């Protein structure tokens, strides 16, 4: 009877994938019954959805926030350009706030953070190592104010501790643009889904790996597989450019990287 139910569930999952219901398909298999379990710390800290791009991650996190209950708030950023090393400042006078808000890069949060009480989040900056507030720590939001977020640590050091996270002025360590931007925002991301790179250091019971395109970095697929504790806890969704499910993907390995090891 159990096998029949599993087959039925998997068949429906394939139908959802074919219909383009990405959020429902990948979330249901990684976070079963999340609408009832979204407050459960053990449930949340043991699983995650991984993908290779921030765009896909943002879509999945938005989907989860849409289906769970709770008081909601949106936090918007304040962006500025550091003019210290700019030779011709007039060139940057035409840079609009809307353009700055659209910029995304590693190490800084997006222009808007959307939260609910009991949202799962992950720090992307080291704040206080003594308090266990290090890059990669996962927490659950317990209270939201204008300038400070109260959250409980669920993964990493000091599990169970309540901590307070302020807004901070953040800049990328290596700017991908011709100028240095400072973004004042909370130093965390929503973490139901995360990039493969951000998952490094995590040890999880259940992973949903979503690959709408092959991984593009050396060893990235291997890094994703290492995050899960057993083969049974790994589900992989591969799609081609037309959105059809596939059963193969490319494992990117640059052999020259390994030659000097």
C-alpha positions as CSV (number, residue, x, y, z in Angstrom):
1,X,0.0,0.0,0.0
2,X,2.8,2.4,0.9
3,X,4.6,1.7,-2.5
4,X,1.4,2.4,-4.3
5,X,1.0,5.7,-2.5
6,X,4.6,6.7,-3.2
7,X,4.1,5.9,-6.9
8,X,1.0,8.0,-7.0
9,X,2.7,10.9,-5.3
10,X,5.7,10.7,-7.6
11,X,3.4,10.6,-10.7
12,X,1.7,13.7,-9.6
13,X,5.1,15.4,-9.1
14,X,6.0,14.6,-12.7
15,X,2.7,16.1,-13.8
16,X,3.4,19.3,-11.8
17,X,6.8,19.6,-13.4
18,X,5.4,19.2,-16.8
19,X,2.8,21.9,-16.1
20,X,5.6,24.2,-15.0
21,X,4.6,24.2,-11.3
22,X,8.2,24.4,-10.2
23,X,7.6,25.8,-6.8
24,X,5.0,23.2,-5.9
25,X,7.0,20.3,-7.3
26,X,10.3,20.9,-5.6
27,X,8.9,22.3,-2.4
28,X,6.5,19.4,-1.8
29,X,9.2,16.8,-2.0
30,X,11.8,18.7,0.0
31,X,9.4,20.2,2.6
32,X,6.4,17.8,2.8
33,X,3.5,19.3,4.8
34,X,5.4,22.5,5.2
35,X,2.1,24.4,5.8
36,X,1.8,22.4,9.0
37,X,5.5,22.0,9.8
38,X,6.9,25.5,9.0
39,X,7.4,26.3,12.7
40,X,9.2,23.0,13.5
41,X,12.9,23.7,14.1
42,X,14.1,20.1,13.6
43,X,12.1,19.9,10.3
44,X,13.5,23.1,8.9
45,X,17.2,22.7,9.9
46,X,17.4,19.2,8.4
47,X,16.5,20.1,4.8
48,X,17.0,22.6,2.0
49,X,16.5,23.1,-1.7
50,X,19.7,23.8,-3.7
51,X,20.1,25.4,-7.1
52,X,23.0,27.0,-9.0
53,X,21.6,30.6,-9.5
54,X,20.2,33.3,-7.2
55,X,17.3,33.9,-9.6
56,X,16.0,30.3,-9.2
57,X,16.6,30.5,-5.4
58,X,14.6,33.7,-5.1
59,X,11.6,32.2,-7.0
60,X,11.5,29.2,-4.7
61,X,11.8,31.2,-1.5
62,X,9.0,33.5,-2.7
63,X,6.8,30.5,-3.3
64,X,7.4,29.1,0.2
65,X,6.6,32.5,1.8
66,X,3.4,32.7,-0.2
67,X,2.1,29.4,1.2
68,X,3.0,29.6,4.9
69,X,1.0,31.6,7.4
70,X,2.2,34.4,9.6
71,X,2.5,38.2,9.9
72,X,4.4,39.6,7.0
73,X,6.7,42.6,6.5
74,X,8.9,43.8,3.7
75,X,12.3,45.5,4.3
76,X,13.8,47.7,1.6
77,X,17.4,48.8,1.3
78,X,19.3,52.0,1.1
79,X,22.0,52.0,-1.6
80,X,24.8,54.4,-2.1
81,X,28.0,54.6,-4.2
82,X,31.4,55.1,-2.6
83,X,32.8,58.1,-4.5
84,X,36.3,57.9,-2.8
85,X,38.1,56.3,-5.7
86,X,35.9,57.7,-8.5
87,X,37.9,60.0,-10.8
88,X,35.0,61.5,-12.8
89,X,32.1,61.7,-10.4
90,X,29.8,63.2,-13.1
91,X,29.7,59.8,-14.7
92,X,27.8,58.4,-11.8
93,X,25.3,61.2,-11.3
94,X,23.0,59.5,-13.8
95,X,23.0,56.2,-11.9
96,X,19.4,56.0,-10.5
97,X,18.3,54.4,-7.2
98,X,16.2,52.0,-9.2
99,X,19.3,50.8,-11.1
100,X,21.2,50.3,-7.8
101,X,18.3,48.4,-6.3
102,X,18.4,45.9,-9.2
103,X,22.0,44.9,-8.6
104,X,22.7,41.5,-7.1
105,X,26.0,40.0,-6.2
106,X,27.6,37.6,-3.7
107,X,27.9,38.7,-0.1
108,X,25.1,41.3,0.0
109,X,21.3,40.7,0.3
110,X,18.7,41.7,-2.4
111,X,17.2,45.1,-2.4
112,X,14.0,43.8,-0.7
113,X,13.8,41.2,2.0
114,X,10.3,39.7,2.6
115,X,9.8,38.0,6.0
116,X,7.1,36.4,8.1
117,X,7.2,35.2,11.7
118,X,8.9,31.8,11.7
119,X,10.7,32.4,8.4
120,X,13.9,30.3,8.0
121,X,16.9,32.6,7.3
122,X,20.7,32.2,7.0
123,X,23.4,34.8,7.8
124,X,25.6,35.8,4.9
125,X,28.1,37.8,7.1
126,X,30.1,37.1,10.3
127,X,28.5,39.1,13.1
128,X,29.7,37.7,16.4
129,X,31.5,34.4,16.6
130,X,31.2,34.2,20.4
131,X,27.5,34.3,20.1
132,X,27.5,31.8,17.2
133,X,26.5,34.4,14.6
134,X,28.7,33.3,11.8
135,X,28.3,33.1,8.0
136,X,26.1,30.1,7.2
137,X,24.2,30.0,10.5
138,X,20.5,29.3,10.1
139,X,17.8,30.8,12.3
140,X,14.0,31.2,12.6
141,X,12.5,34.7,12.8
142,X,10.6,35.3,16.0
143,X,10.0,39.0,16.0
144,X,10.2,41.8,13.5
145,X,10.8,45.5,14.2
146,X,11.9,48.4,11.9
147,X,15.6,48.1,12.5
148,X,16.2,44.8,14.3
149,X,15.1,41.2,13.7
150,X,14.9,38.8,16.7
151,X,15.6,35.2,15.7
152,X,16.4,31.8,17.2
153,X,19.5,29.9,16.1
154,X,18.5,26.4,14.8
155,X,21.7,25.3,13.1
156,X,25.3,25.8,14.0
157,X,26.7,27.0,17.3
158,X,24.4,28.0,20.3
159,X,21.3,26.3,19.0
160,X,18.2,27.6,20.8
161,X,19.7,31.0,21.6
162,X,17.7,34.2,20.8
163,X,19.7,36.8,19.0
164,X,19.1,40.3,17.6
165,X,20.2,41.2,14.1
166,X,20.5,44.9,13.1
167,X,20.6,46.4,9.7
168,X,24.2,46.9,8.5
169,X,26.0,48.7,5.8
170,X,27.3,46.0,3.5
171,X,29.6,46.1,0.5
172,X,30.9,43.2,-1.7
173,X,34.5,42.2,-1.0
174,X,35.2,42.4,-4.7
175,X,32.9,44.6,-6.6
176,X,31.8,43.3,-10.0
177,X,31.0,46.8,-11.1
178,X,33.1,49.9,-12.0
179,X,32.1,51.4,-8.7
180,X,31.8,50.3,-5.0
181,X,28.3,50.1,-3.7
182,X,27.2,50.1,-0.1
183,X,23.8,48.5,0.7
184,X,22.2,49.0,4.1
185,X,20.1,46.0,4.9
186,X,19.8,43.0,7.2
187,X,22.8,40.6,6.6
188,X,20.8,37.5,5.9
189,X,18.8,35.7,3.2
190,X,15.6,33.6,3.3
191,X,16.9,30.0,3.3
192,X,14.3,27.5,2.3
193,X,16.3,27.4,-0.9
194,X,19.9,28.4,-1.3
195,X,22.7,28.3,-3.9
196,X,25.0,25.3,-3.9
197,X,27.9,27.6,-2.9
198,X,26.0,29.0,0.1
199,X,25.2,25.5,1.3
200,X,28.9,24.6,1.9
201,X,29.4,23.5,5.5
202,X,25.8,22.3,5.9
203,X,25.0,18.7,6.7
204,X,21.3,17.9,5.9
205,X,19.0,14.9,5.9
206,X,17.0,16.0,2.9
207,X,18.0,18.0,-0.2
208,X,16.1,18.9,-3.3
209,X,18.6,19.7,-6.0
210,X,17.0,21.7,-8.9
211,X,19.0,21.9,-12.1
212,X,17.2,23.8,-14.9
213,X,20.7,24.1,-16.5
214,X,23.9,22.2,-15.9
215,X,26.1,23.4,-13.0
216,X,28.8,25.9,-14.3
217,X,31.6,25.7,-11.7
218,X,34.2,23.1,-11.2
219,X,33.1,20.5,-8.6
220,X,29.8,22.2,-7.9
221,X,27.7,19.1,-8.4
222,X,29.9,17.1,-6.1
223,X,29.6,19.9,-3.4
224,X,25.8,19.6,-3.6
225,X,25.9,15.8,-3.1
226,X,28.2,16.2,-0.1
227,X,25.5,18.2,1.7
228,X,23.2,15.3,2.2
229,X,23.8,12.5,4.8
230,X,22.5,9.6,2.7
231,X,21.5,8.8,-0.9
232,X,17.9,8.4,0.2
233,X,17.7,12.0,1.3
234,X,18.6,13.3,-2.2
235,X,16.0,14.3,-4.8
236,X,17.2,15.8,-8.1
237,X,15.0,17.7,-10.6
238,X,16.7,18.2,-14.0
239,X,15.0,20.1,-16.8
240,X,16.0,21.0,-20.3
241,X,15.6,24.4,-22.0
242,X,12.0,23.6,-22.8
243,X,11.1,22.7,-19.2
244,X,10.9,19.0,-19.8
245,X,12.2,16.7,-17.0
246,X,15.5,14.9,-17.8
247,X,17.5,12.1,-16.1
248,X,21.0,13.3,-17.0
249,X,23.1,16.4,-16.5
250,X,26.6,17.6,-17.0
251,X,29.2,17.3,-14.2
252,X,31.6,20.2,-14.8
253,X,35.2,19.2,-13.9
254,X,38.2,21.2,-15.1
255,X,41.0,18.6,-15.1
256,X,43.7,21.3,-15.0
257,X,42.5,22.3,-11.5
258,X,43.4,18.8,-10.3
259,X,46.8,18.5,-11.9
260,X,48.8,20.2,-9.2
261,X,47.0,18.5,-6.2
